[in-house]
């Protein structure tokens, strides 16, 4: 299977996971493939932290602040198990709040 098909298959499996398990599943699957590449882990961490930082600044200025924070968090969850667990918990809480309304 080529890389494009593998990526589509992995994204589909991540999206179809139940709420509260997606980020941890993504962490386990993607971290297996990048386990030996320290350069890739550092790159994802730097980009993720940068997006979160720019997102926080964009909250106070015109721009897509929340979107950048979420994308940065998703990138960081690939590298950090704690962040993956935190985002899974956050997803469950947001869905619960959304259902109450």
DRENTORKOL-3810 file (N, C-alpha, C; in nm, 4 decimals):
REM DRENTORKOL-3810
@n.u->0.0852; n.v->-0.1174; n.w->0.0000; ca.u->0.0000; ca.v->0.0000; ca.w->0.0000; c.u->0.0895; c.v->0.1235; c.w->0.0000
@n.u->0.0560; n.v->0.2206; n.w->-0.0853; ca.u->0.1420; ca.v->0.3389; ca.w->-0.0915; c.u->0.1120; c.v->0.4346; c.w->0.0235
@n.u->0.1940; n.v->0.5360; n.w->0.0370; ca.u->0.1858; ca.v->0.6274; ca.w->0.1498; c.u->0.0546; c.v->0.7043; c.w->0.1514
@n.u->0.0073; n.v->0.7450; n.w->0.0359; ca.u->-0.1168; ca.v->0.8225; ca.w->0.0289; c.u->-0.2357; c.v->0.7403; c.w->0.0799
@n.u->-0.2429; n.v->0.6149; n.w->0.0402; ca.u->-0.3513; ca.v->0.5281; ca.w->0.0859; c.u->-0.3396; c.v->0.4992; c.w->0.2353
@n.u->-0.2171; n.v->0.4804; n.w->0.2838; ca.u->-0.1960; ca.v->0.4568; ca.w->0.4266; c.u->-0.2413; c.v->0.5767; c.w->0.5087
@n.u->-0.2079; n.v->0.6963; n.w->0.4618; ca.u->-0.2459; ca.v->0.8180; ca.w->0.5329; c.u->-0.3972; c.v->0.8342; c.w->0.5359
@n.u->-0.4629; n.v->0.8123; n.w->0.4219; ca.u->-0.6090; ca.v->0.8217; ca.w->0.4168; c.u->-0.6730; c.v->0.7193; c.w->0.5097
@n.u->-0.6197; n.v->0.5985; n.w->0.5094; ca.u->-0.6733; ca.v->0.4932; ca.w->0.5945; c.u->-0.6571; c.v->0.5291; c.w->0.7420
@n.u->-0.5409; n.v->0.5810; n.w->0.7800; ca.u->-0.5165; ca.v->0.6191; ca.w->0.9188; c.u->-0.6080; c.v->0.7345; c.w->0.9609
@n.u->-0.6226; n.v->0.8354; n.w->0.8750; ca.u->-0.7103; ca.v->0.9477; ca.w->0.9075; c.u->-0.8548; c.v->0.9017; c.w->0.9232
@n.u->-0.8986; n.v->0.8109; n.w->0.8379; ca.u->-1.0350; ca.v->0.7592; ca.w->0.8491; c.u->-1.0542; c.v->0.6854; c.w->0.9814
@n.u->-0.9556; n.v->0.6049; n.w->1.0199; ca.u->-0.9659; ca.v->0.5317; ca.w->1.1472; c.u->-0.9644; c.v->0.6261; c.w->1.2671
@n.u->-0.8896; n.v->0.7347; n.w->1.2571; ca.u->-0.8861; ca.v->0.8318; ca.w->1.3667; c.u->-1.0204; c.v->0.9028; c.w->1.3783
@n.u->-1.0762; n.v->0.9431; n.w->1.2663; ca.u->-1.2027; ca.v->1.0172; ca.w->1.2672; c.u->-1.3173; c.v->0.9307; c.w->1.3167
@n.u->-1.3158; n.v->0.8030; n.w->1.2849; ca.u->-1.4272; ca.v->0.7161; ca.w->1.3231; c.u->-1.4163; c.v->0.6615; c.w->1.4657
@n.u->-1.3076; n.v->0.6896; n.w->1.5327; ca.u->-1.2950; ca.v->0.6464; ca.w->1.6729; c.u->-1.3961; c.v->0.7230; c.w->1.7580
@n.u->-1.4441; n.v->0.6608; n.w->1.8658; ca.u->-1.5393; ca.v->0.7318; ca.w->1.9514; c.u->-1.4748; c.v->0.8511; c.w->2.0217
@n.u->-1.5589; n.v->0.9439; n.w->2.0596; ca.u->-1.5130; ca.v->1.0646; ca.w->2.1268; c.u->-1.4381; c.v->1.0277; c.w->2.2553
@n.u->-1.3247; n.v->1.0926; n.w->2.2760; ca.u->-1.2460; ca.v->1.0664; ca.w->2.3956; c.u->-1.1396; c.v->0.9606; c.w->2.3772
@n.u->-1.1227; n.v->0.9120; n.w->2.2535; ca.u->-1.0192; ca.v->0.8115; ca.w->2.2287; c.u->-0.9388; c.v->0.8422; c.w->2.1030
@n.u->-0.9755; n.v->0.9459; n.w->2.0320; ca.u->-0.9121; ca.v->0.9750; ca.w->1.9028; c.u->-0.7661; c.v->1.0140; c.w->1.9144
@n.u->-0.7374; n.v->1.1091; n.w->2.0031; ca.u->-0.6009; ca.v->1.1608; ca.w->2.0109; c.u->-0.5038; c.v->1.0566; c.w->2.0670
@n.u->-0.5482; n.v->0.9778; n.w->2.1618; ca.u->-0.4619; ca.v->0.8727; ca.w->2.2159; c.u->-0.4375; c.v->0.7642; c.w->2.1110
@n.u->-0.5404; n.v->0.7329; n.w->2.0308; ca.u->-0.5233; ca.v->0.6365; ca.w->1.9215; c.u->-0.4248; c.v->0.6912; c.w->1.8186
@n.u->-0.4409; n.v->0.8187; n.w->1.7832; ca.u->-0.3494; ca.v->0.8802; ca.w->1.6872; c.u->-0.2068; c.v->0.8815; c.w->1.7415
@n.u->-0.1933; n.v->0.9114; n.w->1.8711; ca.u->-0.0608; ca.v->0.9109; ca.w->1.9331; c.u->0.0042; c.v->0.7731; c.w->1.9197
@n.u->-0.0707; n.v->0.6688; n.w->1.9519; ca.u->-0.0116; ca.v->0.5352; ca.w->1.9500; c.u->0.0249; c.v->0.4915; c.w->1.8084
@n.u->-0.0615; n.v->0.5202; n.w->1.7111; ca.u->-0.0338; ca.v->0.4760; ca.w->1.5738; c.u->0.0768; c.v->0.5573; c.w->1.5075
@n.u->0.0693; n.v->0.6887; n.w->1.5198; ca.u->0.1676; ca.v->0.7732; ca.w->1.4516; c.u->0.3019; c.v->0.7672; c.w->1.5223
@n.u->0.3009; n.v->0.7571; n.w->1.6541; ca.u->0.4267; ca.v->0.7525; ca.w->1.7281; c.u->0.5054; c.v->0.6251; c.w->1.6973
@n.u->0.4364; n.v->0.5185; n.w->1.6611; ca.u->0.5065; ca.v->0.3961; ca.w->1.6220; c.u->0.5895; c.v->0.4197; c.w->1.4965
@n.u->0.5356; n.v->0.4975; n.w->1.4031; ca.u->0.6066; ca.v->0.5173; ca.w->1.2773; c.u->0.7174; c.v->0.6219; c.w->1.2872
@n.u->0.7050; n.v->0.7179; n.w->1.3806; ca.u->0.8097; ca.v->0.8205; ca.w->1.3932; c.u->0.8975; c.v->0.7978; c.w->1.5153
@n.u->0.8889; n.v->0.6805; n.w->1.5753; ca.u->0.9580; ca.v->0.6521; ca.w->1.7001; c.u->1.1091; c.v->0.6735; c.w->1.6909
@n.u->1.1686; n.v->0.6424; n.w->1.5793; ca.u->1.3138; ca.v->0.6489; ca.w->1.5687; c.u->1.3630; c.v->0.7819; c.w->1.5130
@n.u->1.2718; n.v->0.8685; n.w->1.4708; ca.u->1.3122; ca.v->0.9948; ca.w->1.4097; c.u->1.3016; c.v->1.1093; c.w->1.5106
@n.u->1.4110; n.v->1.1393; n.w->1.5771; ca.u->1.4124; ca.v->1.2473; ca.w->1.6747; c.u->1.3938; c.v->1.3815; c.w->1.6053
@n.u->1.4446; n.v->1.3950; n.w->1.4826; ca.u->1.4283; ca.v->1.5197; ca.w->1.4075; c.u->1.2807; c.v->1.5482; c.w->1.3808
@n.u->1.2048; n.v->1.4459; n.w->1.3446; ca.u->1.0620; ca.v->1.4635; ca.w->1.3177; c.u->0.9855; c.v->1.4990; c.w->1.4448
@n.u->1.0210; n.v->1.4366; n.w->1.5559; ca.u->0.9559; ca.v->1.4691; ca.w->1.6835; c.u->0.9830; c.v->1.6131; c.w->1.7250
@n.u->1.1072; n.v->1.6561; n.w->1.7114; ca.u->1.1422; ca.v->1.7935; ca.w->1.7464; c.u->1.0721; c.v->1.8909; c.w->1.6530
@n.u->1.0671; n.v->1.8590; n.w->1.5250; ca.u->1.0008; ca.v->1.9462; ca.w->1.4276; c.u->0.8519; c.v->1.9608; c.w->1.4590
@n.u->0.7851; n.v->1.8494; n.w->1.4866; ca.u->0.6428; ca.v->1.8553; ca.w->1.5200; c.u->0.6190; c.v->1.9339; c.w->1.6485
@n.u->0.7079; n.v->1.9175; n.w->1.7446; ca.u->0.6943; ca.v->1.9908; ca.w->1.8705; c.u->0.7103; c.v->2.1405; c.w->1.8497
@n.u->0.8115; n.v->2.1800; n.w->1.7747; ca.u->0.8361; ca.v->2.3228; ca.w->1.7510; c.u->0.7206; c.v->2.3848; c.w->1.6729
@n.u->0.6735; n.v->2.3160; n.w->1.5692; ca.u->0.5615; ca.v->2.3685; ca.w->1.4903; c.u->0.4351; c.v->2.3755; c.w->1.5757
@n.u->0.4096; n.v->2.2719; n.w->1.6544; ca.u->0.2916; ca.v->2.2712; ca.w->1.7405; c.u->0.2939; c.v->2.3822; c.w->1.8440
@n.u->0.4070; n.v->2.4006; n.w->1.9102; ca.u->0.4193; ca.v->2.5074; ca.w->2.0102; c.u->0.4055; c.v->2.6443; c.w->1.9431
@n.u->0.4651; n.v->2.6578; n.w->1.8256; ca.u->0.4539; ca.v->2.7839; ca.w->1.7518; c.u->0.3088; c.v->2.8156; c.w->1.7154
@n.u->0.2347; n.v->2.7155; n.w->1.6687; ca.u->0.0944; ca.v->2.7384; ca.w->1.6332; c.u->0.0102; c.v->2.7727; c.w->1.7554
@n.u->0.0354; n.v->2.7061; n.w->1.8667; ca.u->-0.0380; ca.v->2.7383; ca.w->1.9894; c.u->-0.0066; c.v->2.8812; c.w->2.0327
@n.u->0.1188; n.v->2.9204; n.w->2.0277; ca.u->0.1594; ca.v->3.0556; ca.w->2.0668; c.u->0.0962; c.v->3.1606; c.w->1.9761
@n.u->0.1011; n.v->3.1377; n.w->1.8445; ca.u->0.0397; ca.v->3.2314; ca.w->1.7497; c.u->-0.1116; c.v->3.2347; c.w->1.7699
@n.u->-0.1707; n.v->3.1192; n.w->1.8012; ca.u->-0.3145; ca.v->3.1137; ca.w->1.8275; c.u->-0.3537; c.v->3.1947; c.w->1.9494
@n.u->-0.2727; n.v->3.1878; n.w->2.0544; ca.u->-0.3009; ca.v->3.2661; ca.w->2.1752; c.u->-0.2927; c.v->3.4153; c.w->2.1441
@n.u->-0.1930; n.v->3.4549; n.w->2.0671; ca.u->-0.1825; ca.v->3.5962; ca.w->2.0267; c.u->-0.3021; c.v->3.6347; c.w->1.9398
@n.u->-0.3444; n.v->3.5451; n.w->1.8522; ca.u->-0.4562; ca.v->3.5740; ca.w->1.7618; c.u->-0.5898; c.v->3.5838; c.w->1.8343
@n.u->-0.5977; n.v->3.5354; n.w->1.9565; ca.u->-0.7212; ca.v->3.5517; ca.w->2.0328; c.u->-0.7478; c.v->3.6991; c.w->2.0635
@n.u->-0.6421; n.v->3.7764; n.w->2.0781; ca.u->-0.6544; ca.v->3.9176; ca.w->2.1125; c.u->-0.6447; c.v->4.0090; c.w->1.9913
@n.u->-0.6099; n.v->3.9540; n.w->1.8770; ca.u->-0.6024; ca.v->4.0295; ca.w->1.7530; c.u->-0.6893; c.v->3.9580; c.w->1.6490
@n.u->-0.7200; n.v->4.0237; n.w->1.5399; ca.u->-0.8001; ca.v->3.9545; ca.w->1.4377; c.u->-0.7240; c.v->3.8351; c.w->1.3803
@n.u->-0.7896; n.v->3.7223; n.w->1.3787; ca.u->-0.7270; ca.v->3.6019; ca.w->1.3260; c.u->-0.7931; c.v->3.4778; c.w->1.3804
@n.u->-0.7585; n.v->3.3640; n.w->1.3247; ca.u->-0.8202; ca.v->3.2366; ca.w->1.3655; c.u->-0.7513; c.v->3.1756; c.w->1.4867
@n.u->-0.7622; n.v->3.2393; n.w->1.6020; ca.u->-0.6889; ca.v->3.1969; ca.w->1.7220; c.u->-0.7241; c.v->3.0581; c.w->1.7697
@n.u->-0.8530; n.v->3.0287; n.w->1.7834; ca.u->-0.8941; ca.v->2.8983; ca.w->1.8358; c.u->-0.8532; c.v->2.7870; c.w->1.7401
@n.u->-0.8675; n.v->2.8117; n.w->1.6120; ca.u->-0.8293; ca.v->2.7109; ca.w->1.5127; c.u->-0.6796; c.v->2.6800; c.w->1.5195
@n.u->-0.5974; n.v->2.7826; n.w->1.5317; ca.u->-0.4523; ca.v->2.7605; ca.w->1.5407; c.u->-0.4148; c.v->2.6860; c.w->1.6687
@n.u->-0.4827; n.v->2.7173; n.w->1.7783; ca.u->-0.4554; ca.v->2.6470; ca.w->1.9040; c.u->-0.4915; c.v->2.4999; c.w->1.8905
@n.u->-0.6052; n.v->2.4700; n.w->1.8270; ca.u->-0.6461; ca.v->2.3307; ca.w->1.8098; c.u->-0.5510; c.v->2.2533; c.w->1.7181
@n.u->-0.5099; n.v->2.3147; n.w->1.6087; ca.u->-0.4162; ca.v->2.2474; ca.w->1.5178; c.u->-0.2819; c.v->2.2252; c.w->1.5859
@n.u->-0.2329; n.v->2.3256; n.w->1.6581; ca.u->-0.1075; ca.v->2.3105; ca.w->1.7322; c.u->-0.1176; c.v->2.2024; c.w->1.8378
@n.u->-0.2307; n.v->2.1976; n.w->1.9077; ca.u->-0.2520; ca.v->2.0923; ca.w->2.0073; c.u->-0.2559; c.v->1.9540; c.w->1.9453
@n.u->-0.3189; n.v->1.9442; n.w->1.8292; ca.u->-0.3235; ca.v->1.8148; ca.w->1.7600; c.u->-0.1833; c.v->1.7696; c.w->1.7194
@n.u->-0.1012; n.v->1.8621; n.w->1.6722; ca.u->0.0368; ca.v->1.8257; ca.w->1.6377; c.u->0.1153; c.v->1.7844; c.w->1.7621
@n.u->0.0952; n.v->1.8538; n.w->1.8715; ca.u->0.1654; ca.v->1.8185; ca.w->1.9949; c.u->0.1174; c.v->1.6848; c.w->2.0513
@n.u->-0.0085; n.v->1.6506; n.w->2.0265; ca.u->-0.0608; ca.v->1.5236; ca.w->2.0784; c.u->0.0014; c.v->1.4032; c.w->2.0090
@n.u->0.0594; n.v->1.4235; n.w->1.8923; ca.u->0.1284; ca.v->1.3141; ca.w->1.8235; c.u->0.2590; c.v->1.2813; c.w->1.8945
@n.u->0.3172; n.v->1.3812; n.w->1.9604; ca.u->0.4467; ca.v->1.3648; ca.w->2.0252; c.u->0.4330; c.v->1.3335; c.w->2.1738
@n.u->0.3281; n.v->1.3855; n.w->2.2382; ca.u->0.3144; ca.v->1.3739; ca.w->2.3832; c.u->0.1872; c.v->1.2974; c.w->2.4214
@n.u->0.2045; n.v->1.1920; n.w->2.4986; ca.u->0.0897; ca.v->1.1127; ca.w->2.5436; c.u->0.0018; c.v->1.1932; c.w->2.6391
@n.u->0.0616; n.v->1.2751; n.w->2.7232; ca.u->-0.0156; ca.v->1.3567; ca.w->2.8176; c.u->-0.1065; c.v->1.4552; c.w->2.7444
@n.u->-0.0550; n.v->1.5175; n.w->2.6406; ca.u->-0.1366; ca.v->1.6118; ca.w->2.5645; c.u->-0.2475; c.v->1.5374; c.w->2.4915
@n.u->-0.2185; n.v->1.4172; n.w->2.4419; ca.u->-0.3219; ca.v->1.3366; ca.w->2.3752; c.u->-0.4354; c.v->1.3041; c.w->2.4720
@n.u->-0.4015; n.v->1.2657; n.w->2.5935; ca.u->-0.5036; ca.v->1.2359; ca.w->2.6953; c.u->-0.5814; c.v->1.3626; c.w->2.7301
@n.u->-0.5113; n.v->1.4745; n.w->2.7447; ca.u->-0.5769; ca.v->1.6014; ca.w->2.7759; c.u->-0.6761; c.v->1.6411; c.w->2.6661
@n.u->-0.6364; n.v->1.6273; n.w->2.5404; ca.u->-0.7258; ca.v->1.6627; ca.w->2.4303; c.u->-0.8450; c.v->1.5676; c.w->2.4211
@n.u->-0.8252; n.v->1.4407; n.w->2.4537; ca.u->-0.9380; ca.v->1.3474; ca.w->2.4570; c.u->-1.0385; c.v->1.3882; c.w->2.5644
@n.u->-0.9902; n.v->1.4255; n.w->2.6802; ca.u->-1.0795; ca.v->1.4709; ca.w->2.7884; c.u->-1.1514; c.v->1.5993; c.w->2.7485
@n.u->-1.0781; n.v->1.6900; n.w->2.6872; ca.u->-1.1367; ca.v->1.8160; ca.w->2.6433; c.u->-1.2459; c.v->1.7923; c.w->2.5385
@n.u->-1.2210; n.v->1.7004; n.w->2.4474; ca.u->-1.3204; ca.v->1.6684; ca.w->2.3449; c.u->-1.4492; c.v->1.6151; c.w->2.4086
@n.u->-1.4357; n.v->1.5279; n.w->2.5070; ca.u->-1.5541; ca.v->1.4742; ca.w->2.5751; c.u->-1.6319; c.v->1.5844; c.w->2.6462
@n.u->-1.5611; n.v->1.6746; n.w->2.7118; ca.u->-1.6286; ca.v->1.7842; ca.w->2.7833; c.u->-1.6999; c.v->1.8788; c.w->2.6874
@n.u->-1.6355; n.v->1.9110; n.w->2.5770; ca.u->-1.6972; ca.v->2.0010; ca.w->2.4797; c.u->-1.8221; c.v->1.9368; c.w->2.4197
@n.u->-1.8156; n.v->1.8081; n.w->2.3879; ca.u->-1.9334; ca.v->1.7396; ca.w->2.3348; c.u->-2.0451; c.v->1.7347; c.w->2.4376
@n.u->-2.0106; n.v->1.7135; n.w->2.5642; ca.u->-2.1129; ca.v->1.7105; ca.w->2.6693; c.u->-2.1794; c.v->1.8483; c.w->2.6852
@n.u->-2.0987; n.v->1.9540; n.w->2.6795; ca.u->-2.1547; ca.v->2.0892; ca.w->2.6882; c.u->-2.2424; c.v->2.1200; c.w->2.5678
@n.u->-2.2001; n.v->2.0754; n.w->2.4513; ca.u->-2.2758; ca.v->2.1001; ca.w->2.3285; c.u->-2.4098; c.v->2.0263; c.w->2.3311
@n.u->-2.4123; n.v->1.9070; n.w->2.3874; ca.u->-2.5369; ca.v->1.8296; ca.w->2.3959; c.u->-2.6352; c.v->1.8911; c.w->2.4947
@n.u->-2.5839; n.v->1.9584; n.w->2.5993; ca.u->-2.6723; ca.v->2.0206; ca.w->2.6979; c.u->-2.7498; c.v->2.1373; c.w->2.6386
@n.u->-2.6913; n.v->2.2048; n.w->2.5422; ca.u->-2.7580; ca.v->2.3207; ca.w->2.4815; c.u->-2.8580; c.v->2.2749; c.w->2.3852
END
